[in-house]
């Protein structure tokens, strides 16, 4: 096997207000095992994004060892930390001032807990949701590179190359593409007890000579899919594998090319790209729940920003910040993700946010939209529509996913 120079990226995140029991479980099954592997292998390096909402919850629940280990490993140069949005917001879908606020909130909380080792050069947009407008914001804020999915290159998978330094036109922002095919193979398909299957896949795919760029949810290693952390430990310890950070990877590249990537996410499929439905899991024009959710969220953004002198403006602002998170839309997509409880809670929280500073007209409008969301979600669950949509999506995309250790496939629905 030829030598592989591997830049590993992991994104770790839990939604604001998530149950303590789940965070403790994920810490035990994923975060600690990953950090243990990094500590055990002297030459191993990764690039890591930890969302500020998770950092705060680790501190709140006294899971200090993970914060301390990340800080120590970052200081030793074994972990490179990135910027992102504190509450895992889909940045291309919100107003510019809200996107900037989310990024700065993330910087503030991570600098508080990680100190001077938190000096991010790179940026991870949540769910790798990319737009050129958003990328230019990232560039203006001083970030040197942004990590996005390879489907942004030409709207198709398997086309991106990894031996050039790509830069966004009219900016100094470098574009790093992840290899989705290999990233997803590790996360969802690779046999946990057979590392050679991955090396064979890499060789057959033929695009990772010498650089392999993978990016995954850290929770995929051990929590969502058991024993993948053990597989990863074997892979990065292989004699023919050298690891480096994404910044180091960019520094190694000699060739340079200016490009304009397409809008996308790391979940966007080729048929969705062709239809222009790039943010399907969060803003599907054919999903009436999504449309109502965005009506309510946009109302909250307007009401909170128009009432900055209200007696309860600071509380409302904090509620709004948290409720910009992506999860309620994701769980309302039914592609294949569905959870009516998350949908209901988010609608109630946004109504509460508006009621703190809104007038009678605003509050009545919020109540009507909230009730529509809750009723529609209840109807989809009761009628089986959500389940049918999820099964159809999995059949059409021919996908197998994992959540909390369980397989999510067309046959499991």
C-alpha positions as CSV (number, residue, x, y, z in Angstrom):
1,X,0.0,0.0,0.0
2,X,1.4,3.5,-0.8
3,X,1.9,5.9,2.0
4,X,-1.2,7.8,3.1
5,X,-1.0,11.3,4.5
6,X,-4.3,11.5,6.5
7,X,-5.9,14.7,7.8
8,X,-8.6,13.6,10.2
9,X,-11.4,16.0,11.1
10,X,-14.0,15.4,13.8
11,X,-17.0,17.5,14.7
12,X,-18.5,17.0,18.2
13,X,-21.8,18.6,19.3
14,X,-24.8,18.1,21.5
15,X,-27.9,20.4,21.2
16,X,-28.5,23.0,24.0
17,X,-30.4,21.6,26.9
18,X,-29.8,18.0,25.9
19,X,-30.4,15.5,28.7
20,X,-27.4,15.0,31.0
21,X,-27.7,11.2,30.7
22,X,-27.2,11.4,26.9
23,X,-24.1,13.6,27.2
24,X,-22.6,11.4,29.8
25,X,-23.2,8.4,27.5
26,X,-21.7,10.0,24.5
27,X,-18.7,11.1,26.5
28,X,-18.1,7.6,27.7
29,X,-18.7,5.9,24.3
30,X,-17.0,8.4,21.9
31,X,-15.2,11.5,23.3
32,X,-13.1,9.7,25.9
33,X,-12.1,6.8,23.6
34,X,-11.1,9.3,20.8
35,X,-9.0,11.3,23.2
36,X,-7.4,8.2,24.7
37,X,-6.3,7.0,21.3
38,X,-4.8,10.4,20.5
39,X,-2.9,10.4,23.8
40,X,-1.6,6.8,23.2
41,X,-0.2,7.5,19.8
42,X,2.7,10.1,20.0
43,X,2.6,11.2,16.3
44,X,-1.2,11.2,15.9
45,X,-2.8,14.6,15.0
46,X,-6.4,15.6,14.3
47,X,-8.4,18.7,13.6
48,X,-11.4,19.1,15.9
49,X,-14.5,21.3,16.1
50,X,-16.3,21.4,19.4
51,X,-19.4,23.4,19.3
52,X,-19.7,26.0,22.1
53,X,-23.0,24.5,23.2
54,X,-21.3,21.2,24.0
55,X,-18.3,22.9,25.7
56,X,-20.7,24.7,28.1
57,X,-22.6,21.5,28.8
58,X,-19.4,19.5,29.5
59,X,-18.5,22.2,32.1
60,X,-22.1,22.4,33.5
61,X,-22.1,18.6,34.1
62,X,-18.6,18.5,35.5
63,X,-17.2,16.5,32.6
64,X,-14.0,18.5,33.0
65,X,-11.6,15.8,32.0
66,X,-12.6,16.1,28.4
67,X,-12.2,19.8,28.4
68,X,-8.8,19.4,30.1
69,X,-7.6,16.7,27.7
70,X,-8.6,18.7,24.6
71,X,-6.8,21.7,26.0
72,X,-3.6,19.7,26.8
73,X,-3.6,18.0,23.4
74,X,-4.1,21.3,21.6
75,X,-1.3,22.8,23.5
76,X,0.9,19.9,22.5
77,X,0.0,20.4,18.8
78,X,-1.9,17.1,18.5
79,X,-5.3,18.8,18.2
80,X,-6.1,21.8,16.0
81,X,-9.3,23.5,17.0
82,X,-11.6,25.3,14.6
83,X,-14.3,27.9,14.6
84,X,-18.0,27.3,14.0
85,X,-21.4,28.4,15.2
86,X,-22.1,28.0,18.9
87,X,-25.6,26.5,18.6
88,X,-25.0,24.5,15.4
89,X,-27.0,26.9,13.2
90,X,-27.4,26.4,9.5
91,X,-25.6,29.6,8.7
92,X,-26.6,30.1,5.0
93,X,-30.3,30.2,6.1
94,X,-30.2,32.9,8.7
95,X,-29.6,36.7,8.5
96,X,-25.9,37.8,8.3
97,X,-26.0,39.6,11.7
98,X,-27.3,36.4,13.3
99,X,-24.6,34.3,11.6
100,X,-21.9,36.6,12.8
101,X,-23.3,36.6,16.3
102,X,-23.3,32.8,16.4
103,X,-19.7,32.6,15.3
104,X,-18.6,35.2,17.9
105,X,-20.5,33.5,20.7
106,X,-18.7,30.2,19.8
107,X,-15.3,32.0,19.9
108,X,-16.1,33.5,23.2
109,X,-17.2,30.3,25.0
110,X,-14.4,28.2,23.6
111,X,-11.8,30.8,24.4
112,X,-13.2,30.9,28.0
113,X,-12.6,27.2,28.5
114,X,-9.6,26.4,26.3
115,X,-7.7,29.7,26.8
116,X,-5.0,30.8,24.5
117,X,-4.8,27.4,22.7
118,X,-8.1,28.3,21.1
119,X,-6.7,30.2,18.1
120,X,-8.7,28.8,15.2
121,X,-7.4,29.3,11.7
122,X,-10.1,27.1,10.1
123,X,-13.8,27.0,10.1
124,X,-16.4,24.3,10.2
125,X,-19.9,25.4,9.1
126,X,-22.5,23.2,10.9
127,X,-23.6,20.3,8.7
128,X,-21.1,21.7,6.2
129,X,-23.9,23.8,4.9
130,X,-22.1,26.1,2.4
131,X,-23.0,29.2,0.5
132,X,-20.7,31.8,-1.1
133,X,-22.2,34.6,0.9
134,X,-21.5,32.7,4.1
135,X,-18.0,31.9,3.1
136,X,-17.3,35.6,2.5
137,X,-18.5,36.3,6.0
138,X,-16.0,33.7,7.3
139,X,-13.2,35.3,5.3
140,X,-14.0,38.8,6.7
141,X,-13.9,37.5,10.2
142,X,-10.3,36.4,9.7
143,X,-10.5,32.7,9.1
144,X,-8.0,31.2,6.7
145,X,-9.8,28.2,5.5
146,X,-13.2,26.5,5.5
147,X,-14.0,22.8,5.4
148,X,-16.9,21.7,3.1
149,X,-18.1,18.6,1.3
150,X,-16.7,17.4,-1.9
151,X,-20.1,17.6,-3.6
152,X,-19.6,21.4,-3.6
153,X,-16.8,21.0,-6.2
154,X,-18.9,20.2,-9.3
155,X,-22.2,19.0,-7.8
156,X,-21.2,15.4,-8.0
157,X,-19.3,12.9,-5.8
158,X,-15.9,11.5,-6.7
159,X,-14.8,14.6,-8.7
160,X,-12.8,16.6,-6.2
161,X,-9.1,16.3,-6.0
162,X,-7.0,16.8,-2.9
163,X,-3.6,17.7,-4.3
164,X,-4.3,21.4,-4.9
165,X,-4.9,24.4,-2.6
166,X,-8.3,25.7,-3.7
167,X,-9.2,29.3,-2.9
168,X,-12.5,31.1,-3.1
169,X,-12.6,33.7,-5.9
170,X,-12.0,37.3,-4.7
171,X,-11.0,36.2,-1.2
172,X,-8.0,34.7,0.6
173,X,-10.1,31.9,2.0
174,X,-8.8,28.4,1.3
175,X,-11.4,25.7,0.5
176,X,-10.8,22.3,1.9
177,X,-12.9,19.5,0.5
178,X,-13.6,16.3,2.5
179,X,-13.6,12.9,0.8
180,X,-17.3,12.0,1.5
181,X,-17.0,8.5,0.0
182,X,-14.2,7.4,2.4
183,X,-15.6,9.4,5.4
184,X,-19.0,7.8,5.1
185,X,-17.5,4.4,4.5
186,X,-15.6,4.6,7.9
187,X,-18.7,6.0,9.7
188,X,-21.4,3.6,8.3
189,X,-19.9,0.7,6.4
190,X,-16.4,-0.4,7.2
191,X,-16.2,-3.6,9.3
192,X,-14.9,-2.7,12.7
193,X,-12.6,-5.7,12.9
194,X,-11.1,-5.5,9.4
195,X,-9.0,-2.3,8.7
196,X,-7.8,-3.8,5.4
197,X,-11.3,-3.3,3.9
198,X,-10.8,0.5,4.3
199,X,-7.3,0.5,2.8
200,X,-8.6,-1.6,-0.2
201,X,-11.4,1.0,-0.6
202,X,-9.0,3.9,-0.5
203,X,-6.8,2.1,-3.1
204,X,-9.7,1.3,-5.4
205,X,-11.1,4.8,-5.2
206,X,-7.8,6.2,-6.2
207,X,-8.0,9.9,-5.1
208,X,-6.0,9.7,-1.9
209,X,-2.5,9.5,-3.2
210,X,-1.0,10.8,-1.0
211,X,-3.6,12.9,0.8
212,X,-6.7,11.5,2.5
213,X,-9.2,14.1,3.9
214,X,-11.9,12.7,6.1
215,X,-14.5,14.5,8.2
216,X,-17.0,12.9,10.5
217,X,-19.2,13.4,13.5
218,X,-17.0,12.3,16.5
219,X,-20.1,10.6,17.9
220,X,-20.0,8.1,15.0
221,X,-17.0,6.6,16.6
222,X,-18.4,4.4,19.3
223,X,-21.7,6.0,20.1
224,X,-23.8,5.9,17.0
225,X,-21.9,2.9,15.6
226,X,-20.2,0.7,18.2
227,X,-16.5,-0.2,17.8
228,X,-15.7,2.3,15.1
229,X,-13.4,4.0,17.6
230,X,-11.5,0.7,17.8
231,X,-11.3,0.5,14.0
232,X,-10.0,4.1,13.8
233,X,-7.3,3.3,16.3
234,X,-6.0,0.5,14.1
235,X,-6.2,2.6,10.9
236,X,-4.2,5.6,12.3
237,X,-1.6,3.3,13.8
238,X,-0.8,1.6,10.5
239,X,2.9,1.9,9.4
240,X,1.9,3.4,6.1
241,X,-0.2,6.2,7.6
242,X,1.0,9.6,8.6
243,X,-1.4,12.1,10.2
244,X,-1.5,15.9,10.1
245,X,-3.8,18.8,10.8
246,X,-5.8,20.5,8.1
247,X,-3.7,23.6,8.4
248,X,-0.5,21.5,7.9
249,X,-2.2,19.8,4.9
250,X,-2.8,23.2,3.3
251,X,0.8,24.3,4.0
252,X,2.1,21.2,2.1
253,X,0.2,22.0,-1.1
254,X,2.2,23.6,-3.9
255,X,-0.4,24.0,-6.6
256,X,-3.2,26.6,-6.3
257,X,-6.5,27.0,-8.0
258,X,-9.3,29.6,-7.7
259,X,-12.8,28.2,-7.7
260,X,-16.4,29.0,-6.8
261,X,-17.9,26.0,-5.0
262,X,-21.6,25.2,-5.2
263,X,-24.1,25.5,-2.4
264,X,-24.3,22.2,-0.5
265,X,-24.1,20.3,2.8
266,X,-22.4,17.1,3.8
267,X,-25.8,15.3,3.5
268,X,-26.9,16.7,0.1
269,X,-27.3,14.0,-2.5
270,X,-26.6,14.4,-6.2
271,X,-30.2,14.4,-7.2
272,X,-30.9,17.1,-4.7
273,X,-28.1,19.2,-6.0
274,X,-29.5,18.8,-9.5
275,X,-32.9,20.1,-8.3
276,X,-31.3,23.0,-6.3
277,X,-32.7,21.5,-3.1
278,X,-29.4,21.7,-1.3
279,X,-30.5,22.1,2.3
280,X,-33.2,19.4,2.1
281,X,-32.9,18.2,5.7
282,X,-33.5,21.7,7.1
283,X,-35.5,23.7,4.5
284,X,-37.4,21.4,2.2
285,X,-39.8,23.5,0.1
286,X,-42.1,20.4,-0.1
287,X,-42.2,20.0,3.7
288,X,-45.0,22.1,5.3
289,X,-43.6,21.6,8.8
290,X,-40.3,23.1,7.7
291,X,-42.1,26.1,6.1
292,X,-44.0,26.7,9.4
293,X,-40.8,26.3,11.5
294,X,-39.0,29.0,9.4
295,X,-42.0,31.3,9.7
296,X,-41.9,31.1,13.4
297,X,-38.1,31.4,13.7
298,X,-38.0,34.4,11.3
299,X,-40.8,36.0,13.3
300,X,-38.7,35.5,16.5
301,X,-35.6,37.0,14.9
302,X,-37.5,40.1,13.8
303,X,-39.4,40.6,17.1
304,X,-36.3,40.2,19.3
305,X,-34.2,42.6,17.2
306,X,-37.0,45.2,17.0
307,X,-37.4,45.2,20.8
308,X,-33.9,45.7,22.1
309,X,-35.1,48.1,24.7
310,X,-37.7,45.8,26.2
311,X,-37.5,44.9,29.9
312,X,-37.0,41.2,29.0
313,X,-34.8,41.7,25.9
314,X,-31.7,40.0,27.3
315,X,-33.6,36.9,28.3
316,X,-35.4,36.8,24.9
317,X,-32.0,37.3,23.1
318,X,-30.5,34.3,25.0
319,X,-33.5,32.2,24.1
320,X,-33.3,33.2,20.5
321,X,-29.6,32.3,20.3
322,X,-30.2,28.8,21.5
323,X,-33.3,28.3,19.3
324,X,-31.3,29.0,16.1
325,X,-30.0,25.4,16.4
326,X,-30.5,23.1,13.4
327,X,-32.0,20.1,15.3
328,X,-35.8,20.9,15.1
329,X,-35.6,21.2,11.3
330,X,-33.5,18.0,11.0
331,X,-35.9,16.0,13.2
332,X,-38.9,17.4,11.1
333,X,-37.4,16.3,7.8
334,X,-38.5,12.7,7.9
335,X,-35.6,12.0,5.7
336,X,-35.2,9.8,7.6
337,X,-35.0,11.7,10.9
338,X,-38.2,12.2,12.9
339,X,-39.0,13.2,16.5
340,X,-42.3,15.0,17.2
341,X,-41.1,15.8,20.8
342,X,-38.2,17.8,19.5
343,X,-40.4,19.6,17.0
344,X,-43.0,20.5,19.7
345,X,-40.4,21.7,22.2
346,X,-38.8,24.0,19.7
347,X,-42.1,25.5,18.7
348,X,-43.0,26.2,22.3
349,X,-39.6,27.7,23.0
350,X,-39.9,30.1,20.1
351,X,-43.4,31.1,21.1
352,X,-42.0,31.8,24.6
353,X,-39.2,33.9,23.1
354,X,-41.6,36.0,21.2
355,X,-44.0,36.4,24.1
356,X,-41.2,38.0,26.2
357,X,-40.8,41.1,24.0
358,X,-43.6,40.9,21.4
359,X,-46.8,42.9,21.2
360,X,-50.3,41.4,21.1
361,X,-50.2,40.9,17.3
362,X,-46.8,39.2,17.4
363,X,-47.8,36.9,20.2
364,X,-51.1,35.9,18.5
365,X,-49.3,35.2,15.3
366,X,-46.7,33.1,17.1
367,X,-49.4,31.1,18.9
368,X,-51.2,30.3,15.6
369,X,-48.0,29.1,13.9
370,X,-46.9,27.1,17.0
371,X,-50.3,25.3,17.1
372,X,-50.0,24.5,13.4
373,X,-46.6,23.0,13.8
374,X,-47.6,20.9,16.7
375,X,-50.8,19.7,15.1
376,X,-49.1,18.8,11.8
377,X,-46.3,16.9,13.6
378,X,-48.9,15.0,15.6
379,X,-50.9,14.2,12.5
380,X,-47.8,12.9,10.6
381,X,-46.9,10.7,13.5
382,X,-50.4,9.3,14.1
383,X,-51.1,8.7,10.4
384,X,-47.7,7.0,9.8
385,X,-46.9,9.7,7.1
386,X,-43.5,10.5,8.7
387,X,-42.5,6.8,8.8
388,X,-43.5,6.4,5.1
389,X,-41.5,9.4,4.1
390,X,-38.5,8.1,6.0
391,X,-38.7,4.7,4.4
392,X,-39.1,6.1,0.9
393,X,-36.1,8.4,1.4
394,X,-33.9,5.5,2.6
395,X,-35.0,3.3,-0.3
396,X,-34.4,6.0,-2.9
397,X,-31.0,7.0,-1.6
398,X,-30.0,3.4,-0.8
399,X,-28.5,4.5,2.5
400,X,-27.8,2.9,5.8
401,X,-27.2,5.2,8.8
402,X,-26.8,4.8,12.5
403,X,-28.2,6.6,15.5
404,X,-27.3,5.8,19.1
405,X,-26.0,2.3,18.2
406,X,-29.0,1.3,16.1
407,X,-29.1,0.9,12.3
408,X,-31.4,3.2,10.4
409,X,-32.3,1.6,7.0
410,X,-35.4,1.0,4.9
411,X,-35.7,-2.5,6.4
412,X,-35.6,-1.2,9.9
413,X,-38.6,1.2,9.3
